[in-house]
Amino acid sequence: MSIKTNITDPSNGRTVSVSSDGSLKSQISPYPPQDSVELQTVFRRYMTLNDDGTTIDMIVDGSTTPQEFVISADPDKDTYITSISWVLTDPGAVLNDFGALTALTNGCRLYYEDNNGIVDMATEITTNFEFIRFCQGTPSFADVKGGVGGGSFIAYNIDAANAEGIIPVLNIKNTFGLTYGIKLLAGTTQRLVFEINDNLAGLSQFDAIVYGNQIKYD
């Protein structure tokens, strides 16, 4: 004989209800529960070479030794990464080049490390178009220069050299269905890595900014 039980909050008497199909009814709050002890802050940081905190310029030679631009887990806070914004510029950039360089031989790789090991997100980004497609065409905009230059998805005069370029933004939550983004667990060696495997000398500008939030639990 089964025993009827309830899940009840002893402080206010509220109980949890179950739907007709046996699902536990719950709700994802847009903010942390008020009775939890935590500190949540915004997170915005450039990816830097080997996470040195200084070298943001991705115009490097990775043809012999892969060059890694990294965001590492914080020692005290869980890091949730929700989006990455790149800027890649070069005078005369068109979609089937990388910047204005010929399509890369090996390409760029984006991956992260969590409790499951290494998870690849993109393995061979060799052209501007592949970069844009990986980010699902975000942001999307039409040619504003009357057909002169690279056309759609190419922005104009976006650096000191007045170069053309692409500005792909990867929305991790929307693209991969991760509700809170990629989690780098506090106090671990987990990382988010953008790996360059070609010589990118000659580009005008190339860097990436990571966005998300950090939470510290006491």
C-alpha positions as CSV (number, residue, x, y, z in Angstrom):
1,M,0.0,0.0,0.0
2,S,1.4,3.3,-1.1
3,I,1.9,6.2,1.3
4,K,0.7,9.7,0.3
5,T,3.5,12.2,0.7
6,N,4.0,15.9,0.1
7,I,7.0,18.2,-0.5
8,T,6.4,21.1,1.8
9,D,8.3,24.2,2.8
10,P,8.1,24.2,6.6
11,S,8.6,28.0,6.7
12,N,5.5,28.9,4.7
13,G,3.5,25.7,4.2
14,R,3.8,25.8,0.4
15,T,3.7,22.5,-1.3
16,V,4.9,21.3,-4.7
17,S,2.2,20.0,-7.1
18,V,2.4,17.3,-9.8
19,S,0.8,17.6,-13.2
20,S,-1.6,14.9,-14.7
21,D,1.3,13.3,-16.6
22,G,3.4,12.9,-13.5
23,S,5.7,15.9,-14.0
24,L,6.8,18.0,-11.1
25,K,5.7,21.5,-11.6
26,S,8.5,24.0,-11.2
27,Q,9.5,27.4,-12.6
28,I,12.8,28.8,-13.8
29,S,13.3,32.1,-12.0
30,P,14.9,35.0,-14.0
31,Y,16.8,35.9,-10.9
32,P,18.6,33.9,-8.1
33,P,16.4,32.7,-5.2
34,Q,16.2,35.4,-2.6
35,D,17.1,33.1,0.3
36,S,20.3,31.8,-1.3
37,V,23.6,33.2,-0.3
38,E,25.4,34.1,-3.5
39,L,27.1,36.9,-5.4
40,Q,26.3,37.2,-9.1
41,T,28.3,39.6,-11.3
42,V,28.5,40.4,-15.0
43,F,31.5,38.9,-17.0
44,R,33.1,40.6,-20.0
45,R,36.7,39.7,-20.9
46,Y,38.9,39.5,-24.0
47,M,40.3,36.0,-24.9
48,T,44.0,36.3,-24.4
49,L,47.0,34.2,-25.6
50,N,47.4,31.3,-23.1
51,D,45.1,33.3,-20.8
52,D,48.0,35.8,-20.0
53,G,45.4,38.5,-19.5
54,T,47.3,40.9,-21.8
55,T,47.7,39.6,-25.4
56,I,44.3,40.1,-27.1
57,D,45.7,40.3,-30.7
58,M,44.9,37.1,-32.6
59,I,47.1,37.9,-35.5
60,V,49.6,35.2,-34.8
61,D,51.4,32.3,-36.5
62,G,49.8,29.0,-35.6
63,S,51.0,27.1,-38.6
64,T,53.7,25.1,-36.7
65,T,52.5,25.4,-33.1
66,P,48.8,26.0,-32.5
67,Q,48.2,29.3,-30.7
68,E,45.5,29.2,-28.0
69,F,43.4,32.2,-26.9
70,V,41.8,31.2,-23.6
71,I,39.2,32.0,-20.9
72,S,40.0,29.9,-17.8
73,A,37.8,29.0,-14.9
74,D,38.0,31.4,-12.0
75,P,39.4,30.1,-8.7
76,D,36.4,31.2,-6.6
77,K,33.4,31.8,-9.0
78,D,31.5,29.6,-11.4
79,T,31.7,31.3,-14.9
80,Y,28.8,31.0,-17.3
81,I,29.7,32.1,-20.8
82,T,26.7,33.1,-22.9
83,S,28.2,34.7,-26.0
84,I,31.4,35.5,-27.9
85,S,31.9,38.5,-30.2
86,W,34.7,38.5,-32.7
87,V,36.0,41.3,-35.0
88,L,38.0,40.2,-38.0
89,T,39.1,43.0,-40.4
90,D,41.2,43.4,-43.5
91,P,41.1,45.9,-46.5
92,G,39.2,44.2,-49.3
93,A,37.7,41.4,-47.2
94,V,35.2,39.1,-49.0
95,L,33.3,36.1,-47.9
96,N,35.4,33.4,-49.4
97,D,38.6,34.6,-47.8
98,F,39.7,34.8,-44.2
99,G,39.8,38.5,-43.7
100,A,41.5,39.2,-47.0
101,L,43.8,36.2,-46.7
102,T,43.3,33.2,-48.9
103,A,41.1,30.6,-47.2
104,L,43.0,29.0,-44.4
105,T,44.6,25.6,-44.8
106,N,43.9,24.2,-41.3
107,G,41.5,26.8,-39.9
108,C,40.5,27.9,-36.4
109,R,38.9,25.7,-33.7
110,L,36.6,26.6,-30.8
111,Y,36.2,24.2,-27.9
112,Y,35.7,24.0,-24.2
113,E,36.7,21.7,-21.4
114,D,34.2,20.5,-18.7
115,N,33.6,17.4,-16.6
116,N,33.1,15.4,-19.8
117,G,36.5,16.4,-21.2
118,I,37.0,18.4,-24.4
119,V,33.9,19.5,-26.3
120,D,34.4,20.8,-29.9
121,M,32.1,23.6,-31.0
122,A,33.8,24.3,-34.4
123,T,36.8,22.6,-35.8
124,E,37.7,24.1,-39.2
125,I,36.8,27.8,-39.6
126,T,38.8,28.6,-42.8
127,T,36.8,31.5,-44.4
128,N,34.8,34.6,-43.4
129,F,31.6,32.8,-44.6
130,E,32.3,29.7,-42.5
131,F,32.8,32.0,-39.5
132,I,29.5,33.8,-40.2
133,R,27.6,30.5,-40.8
134,F,28.9,29.0,-37.5
135,C,27.4,32.1,-35.8
136,Q,24.2,31.5,-37.7
137,G,24.5,34.8,-39.6
138,T,24.4,37.0,-36.5
139,P,24.4,39.9,-36.8
140,S,22.8,39.9,-40.2
141,F,22.9,43.1,-42.3
142,A,22.8,44.0,-46.0
143,D,25.4,45.6,-48.1
144,V,25.3,49.3,-47.3
145,K,27.9,50.3,-49.9
146,G,25.9,49.8,-53.0
147,G,27.6,46.6,-54.0
148,V,31.1,47.9,-53.7
149,G,33.3,45.7,-51.5
150,G,32.4,42.4,-49.9
151,G,28.6,42.7,-49.9
152,S,26.2,41.3,-47.2
153,F,27.7,40.6,-43.8
154,I,30.8,42.7,-44.6
155,A,31.1,45.9,-42.5
156,Y,33.0,48.9,-43.6
157,N,35.6,51.2,-42.0
158,I,35.6,49.4,-38.7
159,D,39.2,49.9,-37.6
160,A,41.9,52.5,-37.8
161,A,42.9,51.3,-41.3
162,N,39.3,51.8,-42.5
163,A,39.2,48.2,-43.4
164,E,36.3,45.9,-44.2
165,G,35.5,43.0,-42.0
166,I,33.1,40.7,-40.3
167,I,31.7,40.9,-36.7
168,P,30.2,37.5,-36.0
169,V,28.5,36.9,-32.6
170,L,28.0,33.5,-31.2
171,N,24.9,33.3,-29.0
172,I,25.7,30.1,-27.1
173,K,22.3,29.8,-25.4
174,N,20.3,30.1,-28.6
175,T,22.7,28.1,-30.9
176,F,23.3,25.1,-28.6
177,G,20.3,25.2,-26.3
178,L,22.3,25.6,-23.2
179,T,20.0,27.4,-20.8
180,Y,22.8,29.1,-18.8
181,G,25.6,28.9,-21.4
182,I,28.9,27.1,-21.0
183,K,29.8,26.6,-17.3
184,L,33.5,26.8,-16.2
185,L,33.4,25.4,-12.7
186,A,35.2,27.4,-10.0
187,G,38.6,26.1,-8.9
188,T,39.1,23.8,-11.8
189,T,41.3,23.7,-14.9
190,Q,38.3,24.0,-17.3
191,R,38.8,26.4,-20.2
192,L,37.2,27.9,-23.3
193,V,39.7,27.9,-26.1
194,F,39.9,29.5,-29.6
195,E,42.8,27.7,-31.4
196,I,44.5,29.2,-34.4
197,N,46.3,26.7,-36.7
198,D,47.6,29.0,-39.6
199,N,49.7,32.0,-40.1
200,L,47.4,35.1,-39.9
201,A,50.1,37.7,-40.5
202,G,48.7,40.4,-42.8
203,L,45.3,40.8,-41.1
204,S,44.3,44.3,-39.9
205,Q,42.5,43.3,-36.7
206,F,41.4,40.1,-35.0
207,D,40.2,39.6,-31.5
208,A,37.3,38.2,-29.4
209,I,35.3,39.3,-26.3
210,V,33.5,36.8,-24.1
211,Y,30.3,37.7,-22.3
212,G,28.4,36.0,-19.5
213,N,28.2,36.1,-15.7
214,Q,29.9,34.7,-12.6
215,I,28.4,33.4,-9.4
216,K,30.2,32.9,-6.1
217,Y,28.4,30.8,-3.4
218,D,29.3,31.3,0.2
